[in-house]
Amino acid sequence: MKTHVKQLNIRTHKKLQLVDITAEVEEIVRGSDIKNGICLVFAPHATAAIVANEHERGLMEDMLEKISMDYPHNGKWKHNLIDDNAAAHLASAFIGSGRVFPVLDGRLIRGTWQNIFLVELDGPRYSRRVIVEVLGE
């Protein structure tokens, strides 16, 4: 089995933000020389997440609003007594820091309306890392 690993470095500009990384992930898959396998997209951060969904402005705003509703920044979270970002930690834990996609015939497989997003939950940040690992034959 072959593996191909690349790291993306992404700068975020808002407290809560969706950053579309689809094109970068697809480019890594194309450059991997792997025809069939899987692609792991992973954010090694406790206050960021990875999601797959439609890149439509209204839906993106809805997703951020839903995160804010479910994990309010001003909630009475115990972690806020130590560091004022408990909502970001909770959202990351429940949304998830990684996603796996199939690779078939050298192409990343995703639904017609599925794009891949880094979800910034505690920004802005100068650099967020996303690890993209392609495994297969």
ChimeraX attribute file (.defattr): number of C-alpha atoms within 10 A of each C-alpha:
attribute: neighborCount
match mode: 1-to-1
recipient: residues
	/A:1	7
	/A:2	11
	/A:3	15
	/A:4	16
	/A:5	14
	/A:6	14
	/A:7	16
	/A:8	16
	/A:9	11
	/A:10	16
	/A:11	15
	/A:12	21
	/A:13	13
	/A:14	13
	/A:15	12
	/A:16	19
	/A:17	21
	/A:18	21
	/A:19	18
	/A:20	19
	/A:21	17
	/A:22	17
	/A:23	11
	/A:24	13
	/A:25	24
	/A:26	19
	/A:27	12
	/A:28	20
	/A:29	25
	/A:30	17
	/A:31	12
	/A:32	19
	/A:33	15
	/A:34	23
	/A:35	18
	/A:36	17
	/A:37	20
	/A:38	21
	/A:39	27
	/A:40	18
	/A:41	25
	/A:42	21
	/A:43	24
	/A:44	14
	/A:45	14
	/A:46	16
	/A:47	22
	/A:48	29
	/A:49	27
	/A:50	23
	/A:51	19
	/A:52	18
	/A:53	17
	/A:54	17
	/A:55	17
	/A:56	11
	/A:57	9
	/A:58	9
	/A:59	12
	/A:60	17
	/A:61	13
	/A:62	12
	/A:63	16
	/A:64	16
	/A:65	14
	/A:66	12
	/A:67	19
	/A:68	17
	/A:69	10
	/A:70	12
	/A:71	17
	/A:72	18
	/A:73	18
	/A:74	12
	/A:75	11
	/A:76	11
	/A:77	16
	/A:78	10
	/A:79	13
	/A:80	14
	/A:81	10
	/A:82	9
	/A:83	8
	/A:84	14
	/A:85	18
	/A:86	23
	/A:87	24
	/A:88	24
	/A:89	18
	/A:90	20
	/A:91	22
	/A:92	24
	/A:93	14
	/A:94	9
	/A:95	14
	/A:96	18
	/A:97	22
	/A:98	19
	/A:99	16
	/A:100	14
	/A:101	15
	/A:102	17
	/A:103	23
	/A:104	14
	/A:105	11
	/A:106	18
	/A:107	17
	/A:108	22
	/A:109	15
	/A:110	15
	/A:111	9
	/A:112	8
	/A:113	10
	/A:114	14
	/A:115	17
	/A:116	23
	/A:117	21
	/A:118	26
	/A:119	26
	/A:120	27
	/A:121	28
	/A:122	22
	/A:123	19
	/A:124	15
	/A:125	14
	/A:126	10
	/A:127	12
	/A:128	19
	/A:129	16
	/A:130	25
	/A:131	17
	/A:132	24
	/A:133	20
	/A:134	31
	/A:135	21
	/A:136	18
	/A:137	14
